[in-house]
Amino acid sequence: MTNSVKPNTPNKQEKALKSLLPILAFIKPYKLMVFYALMALLVTSLVSLSIGQGVKFVIDKGFVAGSQSELQSSIFFLIGLVALLAIGTFCRFYLMSWLGERVSADIRKTVFNRLITLHPSYFEENRSGELMSRLTTDTTLLQSIIGSSFSMALRSLLMLVGALTMLLITNINLTMYILIGVPLALIPMIFHGKKVRKLASHSQDSIADIGTYAGEIIQNIKVVQSFTHENKEKLAFADEVEIAFDIAKRRIRQRSLLIASVIFLAFSAISVMLWSGGRDVISGAMSAGDLGAFVFYAIMLAMSVGTIAEVYGELQRAAGSATRLLELMSVDSEIIDPSTPAQMPDNKENIIEFKQLKFNYPSRPDVSALNNINLTIPTGKVIAIVGPSGAGKTTLFELLQRFYDPQQGSILFNNADITQLKLSDLRKTMGTVPQSPILFSSNVWHNIRYGKPEATEAEVINAAKRAHAHEFIEQLPEGYDSFLGEQGVRLSGGQKQRIALARAILKDPAVLLLDEATSALDAESEHLVQAALQELMINRTTLIIAHRLSTVMHADLIVVMKYGEVIDTGTHKSLLTSSALYQRLCELQFDQNKEL
């Protein structure tokens, strides 16, 4: 994604504003609420216009006529209008604000629902901070537009038309001054509005950059502090903030110039009108009340034009936000269910088979991750995959769960191509314990129960016991109710690994995928978990990625990989004679262990 800004043409500006139209689809379900809000808006507008007549009565019947009773009656009439205006404003503000919040919430849900189904490679190519900015900042801006600015724009438009009508009725000659000023006020709206929209989009991107940078530093705070880079990161973050501030200053300057220009031109026209109207009152051509009402309507018209100018700037900003959100909502996942999913087969012969598999990661299209993989994995067996880093071991797991699709070849699950199976059916058969387990910012119950949301407390505790996690969980401040912090930061690496293992045990999958599942455990914990795994592996197909060859010596089949290719398969004993690479790996590890 790029932050570059292209020259803003009228067509592009029109297209940007049109991007707000699809947002109306989110308002449609609340048509009744919109109707009530518009009725309140109409009432308040009519009452506001009526206040001008109240001002006229107060001046002509009270001040000029010198009648106490007429003055009292006109004042009561004016207070009644103001009270009605207050009630109508309350209804309008509440209904429109409710609508803005509701629509904003619906947009957030829609965007999140889209994000959570996208293929993993999308998140490799797009920064998480920017996506979060769209999900939060952009939707908040739209909420402000729908709940406040849109209401103000409609009200100002009605007031503008109503005030102009009343001006024409009151005095046509003076209205000409106003009609000259209004078109002049539109000029800065057009000129500065373009710049506001462009800078608003720039500003949103810079805020996303800030969020991305700060999030990365906070997530890796131990690395930052261990290298004593606190001051360096402070300066770097300050630079990011200042860049955003500079862009915001330019945007604010343009908006300020827009509003100031409109107000100056509108009130200049009013000032000229006052000069001319004052002469008419002095000469007796019009009453003081008419002039007072005329001034009231002229000010109302000027304020309406000023509000519209301000809202126009907001709409320019919202157009950028809407475009960014619509881009997210229009992204299609590259990994989708087939139009007619096949039934999950129940063939017990060869549960998994890789055929002529070739794969390059989308983010690295020129680098082969897997090349010509042919591998058959019998059901119920323990299969170990070994090899140096970058050999493609984890990539096999990702393709098997269909996080990616291969460029060539196929993966069969019980003789059915996994691309023809429903994603949820395929993934439900597998349980994964990754090398770096991911825990959520919640308690122990939530993190283990993620493997089976409907599990009872007894089932969760049993899974924890089988993963040898129950003992340390009980020692936490609140046991299973203990909050684990962001990404499980309150636990050690070994404890996180055992929570992840308990999650997989609770899921009770047909296929178990262990990616260095015991790598973060000490010797005693590893022995206990290995014992639990031995029990868990019975009658279950298990694939193990391991760098510690001592943990896979008794596997039914060991697959040796290098540079994305399978270079040998066999048992530990057979590979010691047939595979130079396996023999070398064993010599390095076992010799080191002897030295220890």
HELIX and SHEET records of a PDB file:
HELIX    1   1 PRO A   10  LYS A   18  1                                   9    
HELIX    2   2 LEU A   21  ILE A   23  5                                   3    
HELIX    3   3 LEU A   24  ILE A   27  1                                   4    
HELIX    4   4 LYS A   28  TYR A   30  5                                   3    
HELIX    5   5 LYS A   31  PHE A   57  1                                  27    
HELIX    6   6 VAL A   58  VAL A   64  3                                   7    
HELIX    7   7 GLN A   68  LEU A  115  1                                  48    
HELIX    8   8 PRO A  120  GLU A  125  1                                   6    
HELIX    9   9 SER A  128  SER A  133  1                                   6    
HELIX   10  10 ARG A  134  ASP A  138  3                                   5    
HELIX   11  11 THR A  139  SER A  144  1                                   6    
HELIX   12  12 ILE A  145  SER A  149  3                                   5    
HELIX   13  13 PHE A  150  THR A  170  1                                  21    
HELIX   14  14 ILE A  172  GLN A  219  1                                  48    
HELIX   15  15 ILE A  221  SER A  226  1                                   6    
HELIX   16  16 GLU A  230  SER A  283  1                                  54    
HELIX   17  17 ALA A  288  SER A  330  1                                  43    
HELIX   18  18 LYS A  393  LEU A  400  1                                   8    
HELIX   19  19 ILE A  418  GLN A  420  5                                   3    
HELIX   20  20 LEU A  423  LYS A  428  1                                   6    
HELIX   21  21 VAL A  444  ARG A  449  1                                   6    
HELIX   22  22 GLU A  457  ARG A  466  1                                  10    
HELIX   23  23 HIS A  470  GLU A  474  1                                   5    
HELIX   24  24 GLY A  479  ASP A  481  5                                   3    
HELIX   25  25 GLU A  486  GLY A  488  5                                   3    
HELIX   26  26 GLY A  493  LYS A  507  1                                  15    
HELIX   27  27 ALA A  523  LEU A  536  1                                  14    
HELIX   28  28 LEU A  549  THR A  551  5                                   3    
HELIX   29  29 HIS A  572  SER A  578  1                                   7    
HELIX   30  30 ALA A  580  GLU A  595  1                                  16    
SHEET    1   A 4 LEU A 370  ILE A 377  0                                        
SHEET    2   A 4 ILE A 352  PHE A 359 -1                                        
SHEET    3   A 4 GLN A 408  PHE A 413 -1                                        
SHEET    4   A 4 ALA A 416  ASP A 417 -1                                        
SHEET    1   B 6 MET A 430  VAL A 433  0                                        
SHEET    2   B 6 VAL A 511  ASP A 515  1                                        
SHEET    3   B 6 THR A 541  ILE A 545  1                                        
SHEET    4   B 6 VAL A 382  VAL A 386  1                                        
SHEET    5   B 6 LEU A 557  LYS A 562  1                                        
SHEET    6   B 6 GLU A 565  GLY A 570 -1                                        
END                                                                             
